[in-house]
């Protein structure tokens, strides 16, 4: 099974800037991942043991708003994400499953309109059939014509995992 919707990684031009200075204005500080497993937002896969990565502050809605002319106002937020410290191959072109899915984990699907305002959301306890559950949550989100994009986040830490934009 492949995903119905396309999870989007952080864009390459944004990664280039984040590898210098993050969205909180701090310099990027790379390190070697001793164990692996950290969720990389550049290629949408877990880090491998020994890879050079960085933990940076990222404002996903702010970046989207800059592209679209939206004004998210108070909904603009930033938080920590892991990225490769150097260029990477990016995500697989046709993912077989959504990234960072783990049965039993809690995910929130935050819905935003074209102006950058939250227009709803959904909490999901990830079941065994992870792809079908994510497809259902995203289909439900985009059934609302106001929804322009969805941010998938971990409830446990509030971390941004990826965004999905309204299909064309």
C-alpha positions as a Python dict, from the first residue, in 0.01 Angstrom:
ca = {
    (1, 'X'): (0, 0, 0),
    (2, 'X'): (119, 354, -71),
    (3, 'X'): (7, 674, 92),
    (4, 'X'): (-288, 864, -54),
    (5, 'X'): (-142, 1200, 48),
    (6, 'X'): (213, 1329, 16),
    (7, 'X'): (399, 1409, 337),
    (8, 'X'): (624, 1707, 272),
    (9, 'X'): (974, 1741, 415),
    (10, 'X'): (1133, 2075, 496),
    (11, 'X'): (1219, 2237, 161),
    (12, 'X'): (1586, 2231, 48),
    (13, 'X'): (1622, 2612, 41),
    (14, 'X'): (1486, 2630, 397),
    (15, 'X'): (1721, 2352, 508),
    (16, 'X'): (2015, 2548, 368),
    (17, 'X'): (1922, 2845, 588),
    (18, 'X'): (1847, 2628, 894),
    (19, 'X'): (2190, 2466, 863),
    (20, 'X'): (2334, 2811, 920),
    (21, 'X'): (2085, 2987, 1151),
    (22, 'X'): (1757, 2842, 1276),
    (23, 'X'): (1419, 3014, 1297),
    (24, 'X'): (1495, 3126, 1653),
    (25, 'X'): (1812, 3302, 1533),
    (26, 'X'): (2053, 3048, 1682),
    (27, 'X'): (2348, 2899, 1494),
    (28, 'X'): (2320, 2537, 1384),
    (29, 'X'): (2529, 2304, 1604),
    (30, 'X'): (2581, 1967, 1433),
    (31, 'X'): (2657, 1650, 1627),
    (32, 'X'): (2704, 1283, 1553),
    (33, 'X'): (2400, 1078, 1648),
    (34, 'X'): (2533, 809, 1883),
    (35, 'X'): (2229, 579, 1863),
    (36, 'X'): (2016, 674, 1564),
    (37, 'X'): (1639, 693, 1557),
    (38, 'X'): (1580, 1068, 1574),
    (39, 'X'): (1310, 1171, 1321),
    (40, 'X'): (1475, 1370, 1041),
    (41, 'X'): (1246, 1630, 882),
    (42, 'X'): (1470, 1674, 576),
    (43, 'X'): (1429, 1320, 440),
    (44, 'X'): (1139, 1195, 656),
    (45, 'X'): (1320, 896, 800),
    (46, 'X'): (1491, 809, 1128),
    (47, 'X'): (1857, 905, 1168),
    (48, 'X'): (2104, 622, 1143),
    (49, 'X'): (2367, 562, 1409),
    (50, 'X'): (2673, 778, 1341),
    (51, 'X'): (2503, 1029, 1109),
    (52, 'X'): (2576, 1401, 1151),
    (53, 'X'): (2253, 1573, 1245),
    (54, 'X'): (2140, 1894, 1413),
    (55, 'X'): (1851, 1995, 1634),
    (56, 'X'): (1718, 2331, 1513),
    (57, 'X'): (1418, 2551, 1577),
    (58, 'X'): (1174, 2553, 1286),
    (59, 'X'): (858, 2755, 1220),
    (60, 'X'): (665, 2553, 959),
    (61, 'X'): (358, 2775, 935),
    (62, 'X'): (575, 3087, 903),
    (63, 'X'): (762, 2928, 611),
    (64, 'X'): (437, 2827, 439),
    (65, 'X'): (292, 3175, 497),
    (66, 'X'): (596, 3336, 332),
    (67, 'X'): (527, 3125, 21),
    (68, 'X'): (154, 3191, 9),
    (69, 'X'): (112, 3541, 153),
    (70, 'X'): (-90, 3412, 449),
    (71, 'X'): (-72, 3578, 789),
    (72, 'X'): (-92, 3317, 1065),
    (73, 'X'): (-63, 3576, 1341),
    (74, 'X'): (-65, 3410, 1681),
    (75, 'X'): (-74, 3062, 1522),
    (76, 'X'): (285, 3108, 1409),
    (77, 'X'): (496, 2885, 1630),
    (78, 'X'): (841, 2734, 1624),
    (79, 'X'): (981, 2423, 1777),
    (80, 'X'): (1267, 2176, 1765),
    (81, 'X'): (1323, 1945, 1467),
    (82, 'X'): (1609, 1718, 1367),
    (83, 'X'): (1771, 1761, 1026),
    (84, 'X'): (2083, 1625, 859),
    (85, 'X'): (2373, 1861, 927),
    (86, 'X'): (2478, 1825, 562),
    (87, 'X'): (2292, 1775, 235),
    (88, 'X'): (2090, 1455, 218),
    (89, 'X'): (1904, 1257, -44),
    (90, 'X'): (1561, 1382, 61),
    (91, 'X'): (1258, 1157, 106),
    (92, 'X'): (1164, 858, -106),
    (93, 'X'): (969, 977, -415),
    (94, 'X'): (663, 758, -351),
    (95, 'X'): (648, 669, 18),
    (96, 'X'): (496, 334, 104),
    (97, 'X'): (390, 465, 444),
    (98, 'X'): (371, 788, 638),
    (99, 'X'): (681, 879, 837),
    (100, 'X'): (715, 846, 1214),
    (101, 'X'): (419, 614, 1257),
    (102, 'X'): (423, 388, 1555),
    (103, 'X'): (114, 199, 1669),
    (104, 'X'): (-3, 337, 2002),
    (105, 'X'): (154, 681, 1950),
    (106, 'X'): (-67, 989, 1962),
    (107, 'X'): (-70, 1227, 1665),
    (108, 'X'): (-262, 1545, 1611),
    (109, 'X'): (-367, 1661, 1265),
    (110, 'X'): (-387, 2041, 1285),
    (111, 'X'): (-587, 2197, 1003),
    (112, 'X'): (-513, 2545, 867),
    (113, 'X'): (-703, 2762, 622),
    (114, 'X'): (-547, 2969, 342),
    (115, 'X'): (-502, 3261, 584),
    (116, 'X'): (-299, 3052, 826),
    (117, 'X'): (-570, 3017, 1092),
    (118, 'X'): (-645, 2689, 1269),
    (119, 'X'): (-981, 2558, 1151),
    (120, 'X'): (-991, 2233, 1344),
    (121, 'X'): (-795, 1926, 1417),
    (122, 'X'): (-807, 1563, 1505),
    (123, 'X'): (-638, 1346, 1761),
    (124, 'X'): (-536, 1000, 1645),
    (125, 'X'): (-404, 710, 1846),
    (126, 'X'): (-208, 534, 1574),
    (127, 'X'): (-353, 185, 1513),
    (128, 'X'): (-180, -115, 1357),
    (129, 'X'): (-297, -17, 1005),
    (130, 'X'): (-110, 311, 1014),
    (131, 'X'): (-142, 408, 646),
    (132, 'X'): (-519, 360, 636),
    (133, 'X'): (-562, 562, 957),
    (134, 'X'): (-351, 853, 830),
    (135, 'X'): (-531, 844, 494),
    (136, 'X'): (-867, 858, 675),
    (137, 'X'): (-762, 1149, 899),
    (138, 'X'): (-628, 1347, 604),
    (139, 'X'): (-931, 1269, 384),
    (140, 'X'): (-1152, 1394, 667),
    (141, 'X'): (-944, 1711, 698),
    (142, 'X'): (-954, 1796, 327),
    (143, 'X'): (-1329, 1725, 309),
    (144, 'X'): (-1357, 2070, 468),
    (145, 'X'): (-1307, 2311, 177),
    (146, 'X'): (-1148, 2568, 408),
    (147, 'X'): (-850, 2342, 485),
    (148, 'X'): (-539, 2438, 286),
    (149, 'X'): (-284, 2232, 476),
    (150, 'X'): (-247, 1995, 768),
    (151, 'X'): (40, 1970, 1014),
    (152, 'X'): (97, 1630, 1169),
    (153, 'X'): (251, 1656, 1516),
    (154, 'X'): (342, 1425, 1800),
    (155, 'X'): (122, 1482, 2103),
    (156, 'X'): (386, 1359, 2346),
    (157, 'X'): (633, 1638, 2269),
    (158, 'X'): (434, 1864, 2035),
    (159, 'X'): (697, 1810, 1766),
    (160, 'X'): (615, 1896, 1408),
    (161, 'X'): (651, 1582, 1196),
    (162, 'X'): (542, 1686, 848),
    (163, 'X'): (285, 1882, 653),
    (164, 'X'): (37, 1777, 387),
    (165, 'X'): (-103, 2036, 148),
    (166, 'X'): (-443, 2021, -19),
    (167, 'X'): (-409, 1804, -327),
    (168, 'X'): (-430, 1999, -653),
}
